[in-house]
């Protein structure tokens, strides 16, 4: 799946300082940090910060940590969406990762800043200080979606407390970090990697590989709600997790279908469109004379799903409702090599 994830854009970083020396250091950091800019303000920082907080991926404050804590406290919402924050002393001796160290990139940003200032990054997240894998970051790098924040937090704590994590791979071959232990029985797992629903252990963290491609055919004027209901029913009937859906696929005649576009946007899913010749080139799919007459394609849902998935594994052959047809293909997984523990 790694090949299907887009290249990350450069991190947008704002640098703020309140003294002459701090602003000189901020300018130096900005020169060595692509995508960063110095915000020229020394007063009214609380109001200023509230206005620009959503615009940046990270903030570097060249000032006292206590000031920074008071400035950002009213703005904090969720560790998964808050920008990262790094605090640097005016001499550049220490770059402290204060907020969003893993998922937000704060630990990495602190390291980059420390290189520029010839200082020392200060990392306090437990997994990093103990030389363990950051579970949330590893899951994101592998394209795995966690089924709930609370189980992810519990599993991360288990890793820190025990020094290892027992992982059950449901049909996958995935290289695991050295502190992850593969187990053959899900009953003994702290973490389960699967795109299937099932009677999994209640305490285990479920990580969903985003490798399901949903092929969709629909009549003109089909509403978003109809598509949503059909997909939900198809996935439940075949025991598949909605979190495992990577993207949608359809015929190019549906590129302006309002309900389909609205559904995709609401779920944050891309849609791959194919013309009739591409769809007709897929072997082993269900054929519909009605669809052929209307579109020139032998079918839409099954061949579109297979083309987009880049494989030949249909988990759900086409299912029909009044105005919607759904099929689900499974994309081959390609995994990233595990990062070595720090």
N, C-alpha and C positions, 0 to 999 in steps of 0.2 A: 504493500500500500504506500510505501514511502514515495514512489514515483508519482503518485496521484496527488500529493500534497503540494500546494504552491510554494515557491521560494519565498521565504520571509522578507518583508520589506525592511529597509534600514530603520532602526529604532529612532523615534523622534524624542530628543532630550532637551529639556530646558535647564539652564544653569542660572542660579540666583545667588547674589552676594550683597552684603550690606556695608562693607568697608572698602577702602581703596585697594588694600592688599588682597582682599577677597575677590574683588572684581578683576584684578590682574591675573590671579590664579584661574578664575573662571574663564577668562579669555584664552589662557594657555591650554586649558582642558578642551575648550571648544575647537581649537586648531587641530587637535589630535583625535577628535571624536566626530566622525562624519554624522550628519543628521542632527547636530546639536546647535543651539543658539543661546547666546547670553541675553537674559532679560534685564534691561537697564532700569532698575527701580530699587530704591532703598527704603522707601516708606510706603505705607498702605499695602504691605505685602499680603495681608489676609484677604482683602478684597480682590487684589490682583490675582492671587492664586486661585480663588474661587472661580474666576472667570476663565482661566486658562487650564485648569486641572484636567478637563476631558480631552484637551487637544494634544497632550503629550503622552508618550509611553513611559517616560521616566523623568525624574527631576534630580539634579545634583545641586545641593545647597552648600555653599561655602560659608558656613556660620556655625554657631553653637548648636549642638543636638537638641538642647532644651527648647530653643526658639523654634526649631523645625517641628518638634512634636506638637507644640501649641498651634502652629500654623496649619498643620495637616489634619489635626484631630477632627475638626468639624466636617472634613471632606471625605473621610473614610467610609466605604460602603461594603465592599466585598473583596476578599483576597484574590478572587479570580478575575476581577475587572479593574481594581485600583492600579494606577501606575506605580512603578517601582520608585523608591526614594533612596538616594545615597547622600550621606553627610560627609563633608570634607573639612578638616581644620584649615585655617588660613595658611599654614606652612606646607600643606599637602602631605603631611606625614602619615595620615590615616584616612582611608576611604571606607566608611562604615555603611554596610548594606542594612538599611533601617526598615524597609518595607518591600513586600512582594519579591522576596529573594529568589524563589524558584520560578514559579510560573510567570512572574512579571519581569524576570531577568535582572533583578537587583544585584544578586551575587556576581553575575558576569559583568555588569556595569561597574561595580566597585573594583573588580579586578582590572578592567580597562583604564579606569581613572587612576588607579594606583601606579600602573605602568607609566602613564603620562607624567605624573607628579613625582615619580621615583619614590613612592611611599609604600605603605602596606595596606592591603585590603583587610577589612575586619568582617568576618562572616560568623554569625551566631546560630544559624539554623542547625539543628541537632544532627541531621544526617550528614551534613558537610563536615562538621567538626569531628564526627566519629568515623569519617571515611566511608560512609554508607551511601547507597544509591538514593537519590531523591525520587521517591515513588511517583509523585505527581508530574514531575518533569519527564521522567522516563516514559510514563504512560502517554503524555502528549507527543513525545518524539516518535513513539510507535504508532500514533494515530488511534489510540485507544480512548474511548469515552467512558468515564466512571459513572456507574449507576448510583448516584447520590454522593453528596459531599461528606456526610457523616461516616459512611463506610470507608471512604478514602482516608479520612483523618484517623480512624481506628487502625487501618492497615499500616499507615505511616508510623503510628505510635508503636505498633507491634514490631515493625522493622527496627525501630530505634531501641526498644526495650530488649528484644531477643537477639538482635544483631543479624537476623535473617528473616526471610519471608517465604512461606510455602506457596507455590504457584501451580495451579492445575491448568494445563493447556487443552482445551476441548477441540481436538482435531488439528491443532496448529503445531508447526515446528518453528519455535521462536528462540533465538539465542538469548539466554538469560544472564543478567549480571551475576557476578560471583556470590553475592549475598542473597540471591534468589535461589530457592531450592525447588526443582521440579518434582511434583508428586503425581502418582498414578491414580490416586483416588480423590475425587473432589471433596469427600467427607473430611479429609484431613487438611484441606487447603485454607490458607488465609485469603487468597486471591484466586479468582477464576477468570480466565480469558475465554469468552465464548460469545457468539452472536445469537445463541439460542436462549429462549426462555426455558424454564424448567424448575424442578424442585431442588434448587441449589441450597447449600447450607445458609441459613439465615444470617449468620455473622460474617460470611465471606464478602469481600469486595468483588463486585462484578465489573470487569472491564470489557467493553464491547469493541471489537475490531470493526472499524467503519469500512466494510467491504461488501455491503449489499447494494446492488443497483436495481432500481425500480423502473421497469418499463411501463409506460402509461399510454393507452389510447383512450380517446374520449370524443364524444359528440360535440359539435359546435355549441357553445353557450353553457357547457357544464360548469357548475359552480365549484368554488374552492372546497366548500363543505362536503360535497359529494365525493370529491377525490380523496379528501382526508378520511372520510368514513370508510371508503372502499379499501384504502391502503391499510388502515388500522385493522379492519376485519381480515384482510389477507394475511397480514403478519401474525395476528393472534392465532388464526386457524392453523398456521404452519409453525407456530412456536418460535417466531423470530422477533428480536428486539428492535424497536423503532430507533434506538440509539445507534444501531449498526448500519443504518442507511447512509450511504456515502453520497449518492446523487440520483437524479432522475434521468430518464431518457425517453424520447418520443420521435415522431416523424416531423420533418421540417415544416409541414403544413400547419403544425400546432405552435409555431414559434410566436404567434400573436394571440394565443388562446388565453384570455384574461384570467379565468379560473385556475388554470394550470400555473401560470406565471405567479399569481397571488399565493398559491399554495407553496410553491418553491421558495418565494421570498420570505414567507412566514416561517418556514423551517430552516432558512439559511442554506438551501441546497441548490446546487447548479443543475442545469438541464442540458444534456447533450442531445442535439437534434441530428437526424439522419435523413437523407433523401430516399426515394423509393428504390433506386438501384442498389444502394447500400443495404437496405433492408432485405431486398430480394436475393441478395448474395449470401444470406445466412442460411445454412442447411439445417434440417432437423427440427424446424419450428412448425407450430400449428398454422394451418392455412385457412383463410376466411374469404369466400367469394364476395361477401358483402363489403369487406374492407378493400379487396382488390378493385372492385368497381368504383368505390368512393375515392380511393387514394392512389391506385396503381401499385400498391404494395401488397404482398401476400399476407402480411400481418404487421402489427406495429409493436405491441408490448413485448413479446418474446424476442424478436430479432434486435430491437433497440436496446433491451437490457443486456443481451449477450455482446453486442458490439461495444457498448460503453464499458462493460465489465472487463473486456479483453480476455474472456475465457469461454468455456463451453459448458458451464455448470449452471443449469436452471434449478433453483430450489423451489420455485413456485411457477408452475406452468400457468398459462393465462387463465384468469378468473374474470367472469363477466358479470357486470351489474347493468342496470338499465342504460346508463350513459357512460360507464367507465369500464375499461379493461386493464387489469393489472397482471404483471409478471415480475418475478424477482430472480436475478442472477447473482452469483457469488463471484467476486473478483479475486484472482489469485493474490495472496499476500506476499509482499516483499518487506522484510523487516530491517531496521537499522541495527548495526552491531552495537552491543551494550557498551556504554561509556564506562571507562575504568573509574573505580571509586577514587575520590580525591585523597 
